[in-house]
C-alpha cells in the first residue's frame, strides 16, 4: 500500500465521519422541529381555551382588561407557529451566517482552541485525581 493509498483511506474515513456528523445534526434538527410542532398543538389548545374563558369572563364582568393576557399568549403562539411551520429557521440560519462572516470574534472559545497538550494536561489531572481517590 503506497503513500497515496493511505491518503485515500484517510480521506474516505474523514468523509464518512463528516457525513455521519451531518446526519446526526439533521436528526437533531428534525427532532427540534418535531418538538416545536408537538408543543404547538398543546399550546394552541391552551390558547384557544384561555381565549374563550378570558373573553367570556370579560363580557360577563364587563371588564375588558381581563382580556389583556391574550396579547402575550398570542405572541408566544405566533413564535411557536413560526418555529414549527414558518421561516424562523431560515432567518436564524441567515443571521448565523452573518455572525460567522462579520462577527467571527464572538465565536472564539474562552482560552482559545483546545490543543493536544491542554487535553492531555486535563486527562493527566483527572487520572491523578482518580488515583488519589482510589487510595
Helices and strands as residue ranges (DSSP letters): H 3-61, G 64-67, H 69-85, H 88-102, G 104-107, H 116-134
